[in-house]
Every structure is written in structure tokens, then in C-alpha cells.
Amino acid sequence: MHSVPRILLVEPDDQTRGALEAAASPLAHVESFRDFESARARLPQAPFDFLVTNVRLHAYNGLQLVYLSSYGRPAPRAIVYTTELDPWLAREAERTGALYDVTSSVPVTLAACLTETVRSRVAARISTP
């Protein structure tokens, strides 16, 4: 287990991707991609604690990455998001075990998840003889 959480971030918009990287980088190692294909190729190459992806990835759907992330190793915790709330996508994300959010709230959601992960890792190290 890495002491610093690892995030695979997939966001086609440069500005949004930059904002999410800025929100996560104080607490995590972030690898970011702007397209599905690059993220899909990287996913099996390294263990990630979090998969953070826009649902809308041009010809692909970010939920496909969530499904792919569960093959062959423990699945990372997933956060999927869209610019506007979509009840169908929310249900579909829930079925995969992913958190569903809207883009504007993702930095706060991600920071909370990362803080929880870091705290639990520190507590585990403290309690381990």
C-alpha cells in the first residue's frame, strides 16, 4: 500500500482537469488523462486508489472505465461526474459502487475522500507495531 493515495483522473476539459489536479495534488499523486483510450491503457499498469472520471468522454463513457477497473485487481474507489445531475447516470454509477457527483462539487468530494483515506492510513501505521 502506498502512503500517498494514487489517483487516475480522466477529464477532457483542460481547465476542469487542472482544477481537479490542484484540488487533489496536496494529498495525492495524480495521473491525469484527457481521453478514455490513454486512461484505459494506463489503468492496468499501476494500482490506483481512486478513479475520478467525467462520464462524458466523447465516444466513450466514464462508467466503462469503472467497469474495467474492477478486472484483475482490487478496484479503485471511483468518483464519476457530469456537469448536470442525471438521475439515470446516478443510478448506474451507484450500481457500479461509484460515487456520482456534479462537476462543480467534485473538488470538495475528492478532498473529503482523500482526507479520509490519508487519516485511515496514518492510523493504521500508528497502530501497527
Residue pairs with C-beta under 8 A, 6 or more apart in sequence:
1 121
2 29
2 47
2 49
3 121
3 125
4 27
4 28
4 29
5 27
5 28
5 29
5 49
5 50
5 114
5 117
5 118
5 121
6 28
6 29
6 31
6 46
6 47
6 48
6 49
6 50
7 24
7 28
7 29
7 30
7 31
7 48
7 49
7 50
7 51
7 52
7 110
8 31
8 33
8 39
8 42
8 43
8 48
8 50
8 51
8 52
8 53
8 76
9 17
9 20
9 21
9 24
9 30
9 31
9 32
9 33
9 52
9 53
10 32
10 33
10 34
10 35
10 36
10 39
10 51
10 52
10 53
10 54
10 57
10 62
10 65
11 17
11 20
11 32
11 34
11 52
11 53
11 54
12 34
12 35
12 54
12 56
12 57
12 58
13 54
14 34
16 54
16 103
17 32
17 34
19 107
20 30
20 32
20 52
20 106
20 107
20 110
21 30
21 32
23 106
23 107
23 110
23 111
24 30
24 52
24 107
24 110
24 111
24 114
27 111
27 114
27 115
27 118
28 49
28 50
28 114
31 42
31 46
31 48
33 39
33 42
35 57
35 58
36 57
36 58
36 59
36 60
36 62
36 64
36 65
37 60
39 53
39 65
40 65
40 68
43 51
43 65
43 68
43 69
44 71
44 72
44 73
47 73
47 74
47 76
48 69
48 76
49 76
49 77
49 117
50 76
50 77
50 78
50 79
50 110
50 113
50 114
50 117
51 65
51 66
51 69
51 76
51 77
51 78
51 79
51 98
52 78
52 79
52 80
52 81
52 106
52 110
53 62
53 65
53 66
53 78
53 79
53 80
53 81
54 62
54 80
54 81
54 82
54 103
55 61
55 62
55 63
55 80
55 81
55 82
55 86
55 89
55 93
56 62
56 82
56 83
57 65
62 80
63 80
63 89
63 92
63 93
63 96
63 98
65 78
66 75
66 78
66 80
66 93
66 96
66 97
66 98
67 96
69 75
69 76
69 78
75 97
77 99
77 113
77 117
78 93
78 96
78 97
78 98
78 99
79 98
79 99
79 100
79 101
79 106
79 109
79 110
79 113
80 89
80 93
80 98
80 99
80 100
80 101
81 100
81 101
81 102
81 103
81 105
81 106
82 89
82 102
82 103
83 102
83 103
84 102
85 102
89 100
90 100
93 99
93 100
94 100
99 109
99 113
101 109
